[in-house]
Amino acid sequence: MEFEGKSIVVTGGSFGMGRACAERFAKGGGSVLIISNDQASVDKAVAEIGGRTTGFVGDVRDSKAMQAAVAEAVAAHGGVDILACCAGIQRYGTVVDTPEDVWDDVLDVNLKGIYLASKYAIPEMRRRGGGAIVAISSVQAYASQAGVAAYTASKGAINALVRAMSLDHAGENITVNAVCPASIDTPMLRWSADLHKGDMTQDDMIAAWGKGHPLGRVGRAEEVAELVAFLASDKARFITGADMKIDGGTMAKLGIVLPE
């Protein structure tokens, strides 16, 4: 019950890694506000997670919505202690063939969403004497696939923003860290699998991607949630400005191998 008495805001909290994080915080006794732009998924998540879980339907790209969401967390749960920024989208394309509106959407959801949620959550954390922010980034902040220019740019920027925020707010007892997963079995990964599977099944495509990880599989959302929960907990109060990989060994592996 390490989150007993804590008020937690989770953006993108009704799907994938965000949903797993919301479940983990609630399991730890926290009061959780889930933010998503999809009413049905928010209602479903709130009902299934239970406990002191509430929902807010809003767009992380919209300043007024994020301000209202944080105000809702304060009204419902007394303040804000932890912010988990999990909202994100994936789109494919080079800088040449990515439409400008798609570029803007990716950067707005993945990066601006963290800026706006933090902008309104941090003053509430100050009132509580400190807090923790954890942002979901990606291993593509370090190395990139081909054809994901907007997505990779957004993830590299998240890591840079986390470093800046960690310095700006260290004196206020607010820690800021990034979690950088490789392939994780989420609705977004399955959407990508559908795009690329060809004659394969969705599960076969996911399994094939998993073989690219040294551990031989893709990760699970609940595994990411455990790392997020640790970084948000009192056990991690001396960790800030970090970007932590959770990637099944992916970034430890060079593509060049010795002949057998």
C-alpha positions in Angstrom: 0.0 0.0 0.0 2.9 2.4 -0.8 0.5 4.9 -2.5 -2.0 5.1 0.4 -2.9 8.8 0.8 -1.4 9.7 -2.6 -3.3 11.5 -5.4 -2.1 10.3 -8.8 -2.9 11.6 -12.3 -2.4 9.3 -15.3 -2.7 10.7 -18.8 -3.6 8.1 -21.4 -4.8 6.0 -18.5 -7.5 4.0 -20.1 -5.4 2.0 -22.6 -2.1 0.1 -22.7 0.7 1.2 -20.4 -1.4 4.0 -19.0 -4.1 1.6 -18.0 -1.6 -0.7 -16.4 -0.1 2.2 -14.5 -3.5 3.3 -13.2 -4.2 -0.3 -12.1 -0.8 -0.5 -10.3 -1.3 2.8 -8.5 -4.8 1.8 -7.4 -3.5 -1.6 -6.2 -1.0 0.3 -4.1 -3.8 2.2 -2.4 -3.6 5.4 -4.4 -6.4 7.7 -5.5 -6.1 7.8 -9.3 -7.5 10.2 -11.9 -7.5 8.7 -15.4 -7.3 11.1 -18.3 -8.2 10.1 -21.8 -10.1 11.6 -24.8 -12.3 8.4 -25.1 -15.4 8.4 -22.9 -16.2 4.7 -23.2 -12.7 3.5 -22.3 -12.5 5.9 -19.4 -15.8 4.6 -18.0 -14.7 1.0 -18.5 -11.3 1.6 -16.8 -12.8 3.4 -13.8 -15.4 0.6 -13.3 -13.0 -2.2 -13.7 -10.1 -0.7 -11.6 -12.5 0.4 -8.8 -11.2 1.7 -5.5 -10.7 5.5 -5.4 -10.4 5.7 -9.2 -12.0 8.6 -11.1 -12.0 9.6 -14.7 -11.7 12.8 -16.8 -12.4 12.9 -20.5 -10.1 15.5 -22.2 -7.4 16.0 -24.8 -3.8 16.2 -23.5 -3.1 18.7 -26.3 -5.7 21.2 -24.9 -4.5 23.6 -22.2 -7.9 24.2 -20.8 -8.6 20.5 -20.6 -5.4 19.8 -18.7 -6.0 22.6 -16.3 -9.5 21.3 -15.7 -8.3 17.7 -15.2 -5.8 18.8 -12.6 -8.5 20.8 -10.9 -10.6 17.7 -10.9 -7.9 15.7 -9.2 -7.6 18.3 -6.5 -11.3 18.4 -6.0 -11.7 14.6 -5.9 -8.5 13.6 -4.2 -7.2 16.7 -2.4 -4.2 17.5 -4.5 -1.7 16.0 -6.8 1.3 14.0 -5.6 2.2 11.9 -8.7 1.8 12.5 -12.5 2.3 9.6 -14.9 2.4 10.9 -18.5 1.4 7.9 -20.6 -0.6 9.4 -23.5 1.1 8.7 -26.8 0.5 7.9 -30.5 2.6 6.2 -33.2 2.6 7.2 -36.8 4.9 6.1 -39.7 6.7 8.2 -42.3 9.9 10.0 -43.2 10.0 13.8 -43.0 9.3 13.9 -46.7 6.1 11.8 -46.7 4.8 12.7 -43.2 1.9 15.2 -43.6 2.4 18.3 -41.6 -0.8 17.8 -39.6 0.4 14.2 -38.7 3.7 15.6 -37.5 1.9 18.1 -35.4 -0.4 15.5 -33.9 2.5 13.2 -32.9 4.5 16.1 -31.3 1.4 17.5 -29.6 0.2 14.3 -28.0 3.6 12.8 -27.2 5.4 15.9 -26.1 3.1 18.9 -25.6 0.8 16.6 -23.5 3.6 16.2 -21.0 4.3 19.9 -21.0 0.7 20.8 -20.3 0.0 18.2 -17.7 3.1 19.1 -15.9 2.4 22.8 -16.2 -0.7 22.5 -14.1 0.3 19.5 -11.9 3.6 21.0 -10.6 2.0 24.0 -8.7 -0.2 21.4 -6.9 2.8 19.3 -6.1 4.4 22.4 -4.6 1.5 22.8 -2.2 2.0 19.2 -1.1 5.7 19.7 -0.4 6.9 17.7 -3.5 6.0 15.0 -5.9 7.0 12.8 -8.7 6.6 12.9 -12.5 7.2 9.9 -14.7 6.9 10.1 -18.5 6.7 7.2 -20.9 9.4 7.7 -23.6 10.9 4.9 -25.8 14.1 3.2 -26.8 13.6 5.2 -30.0 14.8 8.2 -28.0 18.3 6.5 -28.4 18.1 4.7 -31.7 15.6 4.7 -34.5 13.8 2.4 -36.9 13.5 3.8 -40.4 10.3 5.6 -41.3 9.3 6.9 -37.9 10.6 10.4 -38.0 7.9 12.2 -36.0 7.7 9.5 -33.4 11.4 9.2 -32.8 11.7 13.0 -32.7 9.0 13.2 -30.0 10.6 10.6 -27.9 14.1 12.1 -28.0 12.5 15.4 -27.0 10.7 13.8 -24.0 14.1 12.7 -22.6 15.5 16.2 -23.0 12.4 17.7 -21.4 12.6 15.4 -18.5 16.2 16.4 -17.9 15.3 20.1 -18.0 12.3 19.7 -15.7 14.3 17.6 -13.2 16.7 20.5 -12.8 14.1 23.2 -12.7 12.1 21.5 -9.9 14.7 19.6 -7.9 14.7 22.4 -5.3 10.9 21.8 -4.8 11.4 18.1 -4.0 9.8 17.1 -7.3 11.5 14.3 -9.2 11.1 13.9 -12.9 12.1 10.7 -14.8 11.5 8.9 -18.1 10.8 5.3 -18.7 11.9 4.0 -22.1 10.3 0.8 -23.3 11.0 -1.3 -26.3 8.1 -3.2 -27.8 5.3 -3.7 -25.3 2.1 -5.6 -26.0 -0.4 -2.8 -26.0 -3.2 -1.8 -28.3 -0.8 0.6 -30.1 1.7 -2.2 -30.8 -1.1 -4.4 -32.1 -2.3 -1.5 -34.3 1.3 -1.4 -35.7 1.2 -5.2 -36.1 -1.9 -5.0 -38.2 -0.2 -2.5 -40.5 2.8 -4.6 -41.1 1.7 -8.3 -40.7 1.0 -9.0 -44.4 -0.1 -12.7 -44.5 0.8 -13.3 -40.9 -1.5 -13.2 -38.0 -1.3 -10.3 -35.5 0.0 -12.6 -32.8 2.7 -14.0 -35.2 3.8 -10.5 -36.1 4.1 -9.6 -32.4 6.1 -12.8 -31.8 8.4 -12.0 -34.7 9.1 -8.6 -33.2 9.7 -10.2 -29.9 12.5 -12.3 -31.3 14.4 -9.0 -32.0 14.7 -8.6 -28.2 17.5 -10.6 -26.5 15.0 -11.9 -24.0 13.0 -13.3 -27.0 9.7 -11.6 -26.4 7.9 -8.3 -26.3 7.3 -6.8 -22.9 4.0 -6.6 -20.9 2.3 -3.4 -19.9 2.3 -4.4 -16.2 6.1 -4.8 -16.3 6.4 -1.2 -17.4 3.9 -0.2 -14.7 6.1 -1.7 -12.0 9.0 0.5 -13.1 6.8 3.6 -13.3 5.4 2.8 -9.8 9.0 2.4 -8.4 10.1 5.8 -9.8 7.0 7.5 -8.4 7.4 5.9 -5.0 9.2 7.1 -1.9 11.8 4.5 -2.6 13.1 6.5 -5.5 13.4 10.0 -4.0 17.1 10.2 -4.9 16.4 9.4 -8.6 15.7 12.3 -10.9 16.6 13.3 -14.4 17.0 9.7 -15.3 15.8 7.8 -18.4 15.5 4.2 -17.7 15.3 1.5 -20.3 12.9 -1.4 -20.0 13.7 -3.2 -23.2 14.5 -6.9 -22.8 18.1 -6.1 -23.6 17.4 -4.4 -26.9 19.7 -1.4 -26.5 22.5 -3.6 -25.2 22.7 -5.5 -28.5 24.7 -4.5 -31.6 23.4 -5.4 -35.0 26.9 -6.6 -36.0 27.6 -10.2 -34.8 30.7 -12.4 -34.9 30.6 -15.3 -37.4 30.0 -18.7 -35.9 
